[in-house]
Amino acid sequence: MTLRVLYLVPADVRLRALIESEKPDGYEMVYLDSGDEAEKLAKLGDADIVIVGAVRLSEEHIAAAPRLRLVLHQGVGYHDTVATGALRDRQIGLAVTPGGTPEGVAEHTIMMMLAVGRRLCFQDSELRAGRWHSNTFRAEARGLGGATVGIIGLGRIGKQVARRLVPFGCTVLYHDILEMDPVVEAELQVTRTPFEALLETVDYLTLHVPLTDLTRHMIDSGALARMKPEAILINCARGPVVSETALYEALHEGRLGGAGLDVFEVEPVAGPSIFAEFPNVVLTPHNAPGTRDIMRRKFRDVFANAVRFRDGDNLHDRVEL
C-alpha cells in the first residue's frame, strides 16, 4: 500500500527533487502549487501523512484530512505551527525532526551577529549601487571577538550557539527556565544569569525559545530599554517573541545598536519590511536551518520516521500530546 504524504510547505523544483531523492519506496509525495487555502484543503483530503514546517497546520486543516494518521515536523518548533489539541483528539501522532536544526540555526545566528556588527548587508547593497563606504562605519561597526553574548534559551540550538562562540573568546551568559548541569555549563563556558541582569550586560542578545504564552513579546519596550544602546539583538526563534513595534521604535530612536531578524510577527512579510530602512539591520526570510546538507539530513530523518510508523515501530522524537 502506498501512503500519500502532503508537504504543507511551498517547495520549488529543486527542493522537490531533493525530497524525492530521499523518499523511500511506498510513499507518494504531494506538493502545493499555489499554496492557497482551497488547494491545501483539497489536498489534505486524501493525505495519510503531512509534513509541516513554518506553515501552520490548523484545526480546520486537520478536520479536512479524514485519512490523516501522522504529522511529521521537519523542524522542532511545533508549538505555534501545529494544532496539537486537534491531533490529540483524533489520536494522530506527531514527531519532530531535530537533526540539523541546531547546527543550522546556530551557524545562521553567528552569521547574523557578524553581519549586523559589520553592517555587511548595507555595505554590500551600497557597493552594488556604486557607492563607496570605506570609512563610513569604522567608528560604529563592532566585532564579535571578546564580546559579551547573552543566550535566551539554552536548549538544543542555544547550546550549539554557545559552542560556536568559544573560539571568539566571548563571555557567554544565558537565561533558561531550566537549571543546567554544572558539567554542561563548564563544557559550554556559559554562566546562568537572571533575565534583567543579562539584558543590561550583553553586547549581543540572541533568542532561542519556542513561542508560548510565556515567551510572546518577551522582548518588549521594557526589555529593550534595559539593553545597552549599542547592543545587538538576534532573533532566529519565532517572530512574536519580539514586539516589532517596540523594536522599530528602539532602532528609529537610536536606542539599539542593531538587529538580525530571521523571523517576523507575520509571515511571510508583505511588501518591504518596516526594518528595511535601517543600515544596522539584517533580514532573512525564516530560513536559518535551510541549507542543502541540512535539508537532506532532515528528510532522511523524516522518512525514517514514516517507515517506522508504517512498520508499527516507535517513532523517534515523538511529541507526547
N, C-alpha and C positions, 0 to 999 in steps of 0.2 A: 504493500500500500504506500502510495506517495503522499507525503504530507505537504500541504501548501503553507509557505512561510511568507508573510507580508512584511516588507521592510518599510516601516512607517516614518521614514526619513527621506527627503529628496536625495536622489543619487544620480550623478551624471554617468555617462557611458563608461568612463574609466573606473569609477568606483564600482559600478555594476560588474565590470569584468573582474575586478579584484575579488569581489564577493563570490562570483561564480567559480573562480579558481580555487576557493577554499571549501566550497559546498560539496558535501559527500553525496553519494547516490541515495536516492529515495526521498529527495526533497525538491520541491519546485518553488523557486523564488518568484514573488510577485512584487513589482515595484510601482511607485507612484509616478504618474506622468505630469499632471498639473499640480497635484498636491492639495486641491481644494477639498472642502468638506464632503461634497457629494461623491467625489472619487474615493475618498477614504472610507466612507460608509458603505459604498458598493463593494469595494474590495475586501473589507472586513467580513463581509457576509459569508465567505467560504474559506476564511483563513483558519488553519489549525494552530499555527504559532505566529506570534507577532514579535518582531524585533523593534525595540524603541530606542530612541536616543534623546535629543533635546526637544523633540516634538511630543507634546503631551498625549498620552492615551487616556481619554476621559471616560467618565461613566457612560456617556452616550455612545462612544466608540465600542465599549465592551458590550453594551446592550445590543449593538448591531452585529455582533460576532457570535452567533449561536454555536459555532463549531470550535470556538477558541478554547484551547486546553493548556497553553503555556505562553508566558510572556518572558522574553529574554531582553535584558537591558544591555546595550553594547558598552555602557559605562557603569558608573556606580551611583549617580545622582537620581535615584528613583523617587525620592521624597516628593518632588514637585512635578514629576513627569509621568507618574502612573497613579491612576485612581485605585489605590490599594484596597479600599473598602469594597469596591465592586468585585475585585478579584477574589477577595476573601469570601464574599457572599456566595460566589459560584465555585469556590474551591479550585480556582485556577492558579497554577504555580507561577512563581516569579523568581528569577535568578538574575544576579548582576554579573558583570564581567570586569573584574578589577585589573586583570593583566594588561599592562601597558599604560593605563591611565595615569598612575602616579608618576611614572618616569616622564611621560609626555607632557603632563601639566607642569611638572617641576622644571623641565627644560624651558618651557614657554615662559614660566614665571621669571626665571633668571634672565632670559632674553628681554622680557619686559623691563626688568629693573635696569639693565644696561642701556636699553634703547631710550627709556624715559630720561634717565640720568644724563645721557649724552645728547638728547634732543635729536635722535637719529632720524626719525621719520620726517620731521620738519626740514632738517638739513638736506636729506635726500630729495624731497619734493622741490625744494628751492633750487638745488643744483640742477635738477632736470629741467627747470624753467629758466636756467641761465643766470641765477642769482647766487653770488659767492658769499659765504658766511664764515670765512676762515677765523675771524676773531669775535664773532657775534656772541658766542656762548662761553668763552673761556673763563669769564668771571662768574658764570651761572651754572654751567654743567657740573655734574658730580659723578664720581666713580663709585663702584661697589666695594672695592678693597678697603678693609678696615671699618666699614660702616656698621652701625647697629641696626639689625634687622629684627622685626617682630613678626612672628607667625601666629595667626589666629586659627587654631585647629591643627593639632599635631597628630593627625591620622595618617593614613597611607601616603597621601600626597604631601602633607606638611613634613613628614619625616624625610621624604625624598628631596624636598627643597632644602632642608637643613643639611643633608649630606653634601649637596652641591655647593653650599655656601662655605664649607670648611676650607677649600683652597683659597678663598678670597680673604681669609683672615677676619671674618666678620664676628662681631659679638651678636649672638643669636638668642633672643628672648622668645618665649612662647606663652600663649594662654589657651587652656583647654578645660572643658568641664571635667575631664578625667585626669587623674593623677598618674603620671608616668613612672615606670620603674626607674629608679636611680641609675641602673646599669644602662638603660636606653638613653637617659639624659646625658650620661657621660660619653657614650658612644657618639651621639649626635652633637655633643658640645653645646647643649642648649640649657637655658635656665628658665624655670617656670616663674611667671611674673603676673601680678594682678592686672586686670584689663586696663584700668585707668592709668596705672603707672607705666604700662607698656606703651600706651598711646602717647604719653608725654615724653618718652625717651627715644623712640626709634627714628632712624633716618629713612627706613623703608618699612612699610607695613603691608604684609601680604595675607590674603584671606583664603582659607581652605576649609570651609564649613559647609554642610548641607543647608538648604533653605527650609527652615522650620519656623514655627511661631516665635521661637526664642531668637533666631538669627535674622529675621526680617528687619531691615533697616537697623541692623546692629551698628553700622557706621552711619550716623545721622549728624545733624548740625552740632550737637553736643560733643560727639566723639571727635569730629573734625576740628572743633575749636580747641581740643586738648592737644592736638598734634602740633609739632613744630612747624613754622611757616615754610620751611624748606623741605619738609618730609614728603615722601612719595608713596602713594597708595597704589597697590596692585590688586586687582580683582579678577581671578580666574576661577571663582567658585560659582556663584549664582548672582545675577543682576540685582534682585531685590534685597540682597544682603546690604547693599549700599543705597542710601537715598540719593538718587541722581539730582534732585533739586538742591539738596544741601551740598553735594559735591560741586555742582556747577557754580553755586554762589561762592564757595570757598576758592575755586580756581579763578573766577571772574574778579574777586576782590584781592587776589594775590596772597591768600592765606594758606596756600598749599603749594609745595614745590612741583607737583605734577602727579599724573595718574596713568596707569596702564590698565586698560579695560578689555577683557575678552568676552564679557557677559554684560547684559543690559536688562533693565527692568521690563521692557517689552521687546521681544524678539520675534521675527527679525526687525531691525531698526528700519523705520520707514523714512526715506529721504535722508538728507545729510544729518549726521549725528549732531546733537547740541554741543558736543565737545570738540567738533571739528575745527573750531576757531583757535584752539589753544596749541601753541607750538610745543608745550611741555606735556602733551597727552599722546599716547599711542593707543590705537584702536585695532582690534582684530575681531572677526565675526564668529565667536564661540567655536573656535577650532583648536584650542590648546593641545589636545592629545591627538590631533588629526594628521599624523604622518603615515606614509605608506607602510613602513615597517610595523608600526603600532596597529594600524588597521588590519593588516594581515594576521597579526597575533590575536587581535580581538575576535575576528570572525572564525579563526581556527577554534578559539575557546567557546564562542557562541554555538558553533555547530557541534562541538564535542558535547555540550550540554543537551542539544537537541537529540543527539544519538542516545545519550543516557536516558532521556525521557522516553524515547521510543522503545528502548530495551528494558524499561522498568527499573533502571538503576537510580541511585540517589543523585540529585543534581549537585553540582559544585556551586558554592556561593549562593545557596538558596536563601531568599528572604522569608523569614517566618512571619506570616501575616496573622 
